[in-house]
Amino acid sequence: MSRLIIKAVQLIAVFSIGSIAAAENTDEVNIIGARSCGQWIESRTERGSKKVGSEAWLMGYLSGMAMVSGKDAIQRTDSSSIYAWMDSYCKSKPLSDTAEGGVHLFFDLLRK
């Protein structure tokens, strides 16, 4: 069952990234499942499905970016480091969202 959820999250991330490319000439792109940095920080202090959902969304988003780009940026790191990076990003940019943070994280990981 958990593999099915992970695959679903990955597919959402892939389609979200495809939407970004397709909407290149528009002013706004809505990425389903992305949360504000405030919501990310709030979810990280809780236990249960809200926290797990945020973390699973981020891993699926990064996996989707890896699939679309053909570059596996997350293979040389671990989930705890990824979550810590997003925690730091969201604390320093509270008005941002997890989709924007995910893009920055992905490119930071590619540079390493």
N, C-alpha and C positions, 0 to 999 in steps of 0.2 A: 504494500500500500504506500509506504513512504517513497519508494522509487517512482511510483505513478505521480505523486505530488511533485517530486523534484523535476520530473520530465515536463509536467504541466507548467511549472514556474519557468523552466528553461524555454519552453515554446513561447510563453508570454514575453519573455525578454527578447527573443529573436524577432517576434512580430513587432515589438515596441521599437527595436532598433531599425527594422525595415520601415516603420512609419516615419522615423526621423529622416531617413534617406529620401523617402517619397515626398515628404513635406518640406523639402529643402527651401522652397521659395515662399513659405508661409511664415507668419509671425509667431505662431504658437504650435507646439506639439504636446498632446496629452499622452503621457506614458502611464498606462494602467498599473496601479500598484505602487507607484512612487509615493513616498511620504515626505512631508516637510521635515526639515532637520529637527524641529521641535518635537514632532511625533517620534522620530527615530530615538532621540535622547530619552523621551518618556518611556518608550517601549523597552529600552535597554535596562531600565531600573525595575522593570516588572518581571514576573515569572509567568510562564505559561505561553499560550498560543500567540499573544500579541508580540512578544519578544521573538519567538521562534519564527513567526510569520515575517517579521522585518528582516531577520537574518537570512531566511530562506529566499526571500525576494532578492536581496542583494547578491547572494551567491548565484541565483538563476540569471540575474541581470548581467553579472560579470561572465558567466558561462555563455550566455547568448552573444555577448560582445566578442568573446573568443571564437565562437562558431562563425559568426559573420565575418570577422576580420581574418580568420585563419591563423591567429596568433594566440597561443595559450598563455596569457599573462599570469594566470593564477596557479600554474603548476609548481612554481618555486616558492610558494608561501603557504600559510595555513589559515584556517578560518578565524582563529583568535586574533591574528595580526590584521586581517582584513576588517574585522569588527572594530578593533582598536583604532585603525586608520579612520574609519567612518565616524567613530565617536569624536575623534580629534577634529575632523573636518566640520562636523555639525556644530561642535562647540565654538569653533572659530568663525563659522558662517551660519548663524542661526536662521537667517532668512532664506537660505538655499533649500534644496531638496535632495533626496537620496539619488535621484536619477542623475542630476548634475554631479553630485559627489562621486557616483559610480563611474562616470566618464573620466573624471580626474584621477580616481584611484586606478582605473584600468591603464591609463597612460603612464602613471607613476610606476606601476608594476612592469610595464613594457621597458621602461628605461633602466630597470635594474638587471 
